[in-house]
């Protein structure tokens, strides 16, 4: 599937919300935070970088949000990466991640830090990060809730 990765524009906001809801991975409060980051990027009030995977006719198929970690010299957080469930398994997530790695590298970044949950529904997410060369660096037990650990993956560039 041919996609273009382009900077976030205002018309992408609601399609991204729809994607986040459709994945059934995120609670409403988590989606609200994701939308706040989009708004901050659109209003240029922060250092979040947001890019959209656009398909035919500009259809939003996924997005990625990342940014430099304050007080570090070359570390970046990958805050969000999501792909429309109807477009998953087509390499879009991998393309968004590779794009992020290239952007981070061009900005002098040497490390990308990724956080995810340990709930069983996140096993495909964990496998995705492992397939694209990320390393599980840490597990913070009961971080999100009892029985739901925070998993911290990294990718060295």
C-alpha positions as CSV (number, residue, x, y, z in Angstrom):
1,X,0.0,0.0,0.0
2,X,1.4,3.3,-1.0
3,X,1.4,5.9,1.7
4,X,2.8,9.4,2.2
5,X,4.0,10.5,5.6
6,X,3.1,14.1,6.1
7,X,3.0,16.7,9.0
8,X,-0.2,16.8,11.0
9,X,-2.8,19.2,9.7
10,X,-6.1,20.3,11.5
11,X,-8.2,18.1,9.3
12,X,-6.4,15.0,10.6
13,X,-7.5,15.5,14.2
14,X,-10.8,13.7,14.1
15,X,-9.7,10.9,11.9
16,X,-6.9,10.2,14.4
17,X,-9.4,10.2,17.2
18,X,-11.5,7.7,15.2
19,X,-8.5,5.5,14.7
20,X,-7.6,5.6,18.4
21,X,-11.1,4.6,19.3
22,X,-11.3,1.9,16.7
23,X,-8.2,0.1,18.0
24,X,-9.9,-0.7,21.3
25,X,-6.5,-0.3,23.0
26,X,-7.1,3.1,24.7
27,X,-9.4,4.4,27.4
28,X,-11.3,7.6,26.8
29,X,-8.9,9.5,29.1
30,X,-5.9,8.2,27.2
31,X,-7.5,9.3,23.9
32,X,-8.1,12.8,25.4
33,X,-4.3,13.0,26.2
34,X,-3.5,12.0,22.6
35,X,-5.8,14.7,21.3
36,X,-4.2,17.3,23.6
37,X,-0.8,16.5,22.1
38,X,-2.3,16.9,18.6
39,X,-3.7,20.3,19.6
40,X,-0.4,21.3,21.2
41,X,1.4,20.4,18.0
42,X,-1.2,22.3,15.8
43,X,-1.0,25.3,18.1
44,X,2.8,25.1,18.1
45,X,2.9,25.3,21.9
46,X,5.3,22.4,22.5
47,X,8.0,20.3,21.0
48,X,5.8,17.3,20.1
49,X,6.3,16.2,16.5
50,X,3.3,14.6,14.8
51,X,3.1,12.9,11.4
52,X,0.3,11.2,9.6
53,X,0.4,8.2,7.3
54,X,-1.9,9.2,4.4
55,X,-3.2,6.8,1.8
56,X,-5.3,7.3,-1.3
57,X,-7.2,10.6,-1.4
58,X,-5.4,11.7,1.8
59,X,-7.2,9.1,4.0
60,X,-5.6,9.0,7.4
61,X,-4.3,5.5,8.0
62,X,-2.2,6.1,11.1
63,X,0.0,8.5,12.9
64,X,3.0,8.9,15.1
65,X,3.9,11.4,17.8
66,X,7.4,11.8,19.2
67,X,9.6,14.4,20.8
68,X,13.0,15.0,22.5
69,X,13.1,14.1,26.2
70,X,13.8,17.3,28.2
71,X,17.2,17.5,29.8
72,X,18.7,14.8,27.7
73,X,21.2,15.4,24.9
74,X,20.0,12.8,22.4
75,X,17.0,10.8,23.7
76,X,13.5,10.9,22.3
77,X,10.2,9.5,23.5
78,X,7.8,7.8,21.1
79,X,4.6,8.9,22.6
80,X,2.0,7.5,20.3
81,X,1.9,5.3,17.2
82,X,-1.4,4.0,15.9
83,X,-2.7,2.5,12.7
84,X,-6.3,2.1,11.6
85,X,-7.3,-1.5,12.4
86,X,-8.5,-1.9,8.8
87,X,-5.0,-1.1,7.6
88,X,-3.0,-3.0,10.1
89,X,-0.6,-5.8,9.0
90,X,0.2,-3.7,5.9
91,X,3.5,-2.3,7.1
92,X,2.2,1.2,7.9
93,X,3.3,1.0,11.6
94,X,6.7,-0.1,10.5
95,X,6.9,2.7,8.0
96,X,5.9,5.2,10.6
97,X,8.5,3.8,13.0
98,X,11.2,3.9,10.4
99,X,10.2,7.5,9.5
100,X,10.5,8.4,13.2
101,X,13.9,6.8,13.5
102,X,15.1,8.8,10.5
103,X,13.7,12.1,11.8
104,X,15.2,11.5,15.3
105,X,18.5,10.6,13.8
106,X,18.5,13.8,11.6
107,X,17.8,15.8,14.8
108,X,20.9,14.3,16.5
109,X,18.9,11.6,18.4
110,X,20.6,8.4,19.5
111,X,17.9,6.7,21.6
112,X,14.1,6.3,21.3
113,X,12.2,5.3,24.4
114,X,8.8,3.6,24.0
115,X,6.4,2.7,26.8
116,X,3.5,0.2,26.6
117,X,1.4,-1.8,28.9
118,X,1.7,-5.5,29.8
119,X,-2.0,-6.4,29.6
120,X,-2.7,-9.4,27.3
121,X,-4.3,-7.1,24.7
122,X,-1.0,-5.4,24.3
123,X,0.9,-8.6,23.3
124,X,0.6,-7.7,19.6
125,X,2.1,-4.3,20.4
126,X,5.0,-5.8,22.3
127,X,5.7,-8.2,19.4
128,X,5.6,-5.3,17.0
129,X,8.3,-3.5,18.9
130,X,10.4,-6.7,19.1
131,X,10.0,-7.4,15.3
132,X,11.2,-3.9,14.4
133,X,14.4,-4.2,16.5
134,X,13.4,-2.7,19.9
135,X,14.7,-4.1,23.1
136,X,12.7,-4.5,26.3
137,X,14.8,-2.6,28.8
138,X,12.6,-2.4,31.9
139,X,9.4,-3.5,33.5
140,X,7.7,-1.4,36.3
141,X,5.4,-3.7,38.1
142,X,1.8,-2.6,38.7
143,X,2.5,0.8,37.2
144,X,-0.8,1.5,35.3
145,X,-2.9,-0.6,37.7
146,X,-2.5,-3.8,39.8
147,X,-1.4,-6.5,37.3
148,X,-0.6,-4.0,34.5
149,X,3.1,-3.3,34.3
150,X,4.7,-0.5,32.3
151,X,7.1,-2.0,29.7
152,X,9.9,0.2,28.5
153,X,11.4,-0.6,25.1
154,X,14.3,1.2,23.5
155,X,15.8,1.6,20.0
156,X,19.4,2.7,19.7
157,X,20.1,4.6,16.5
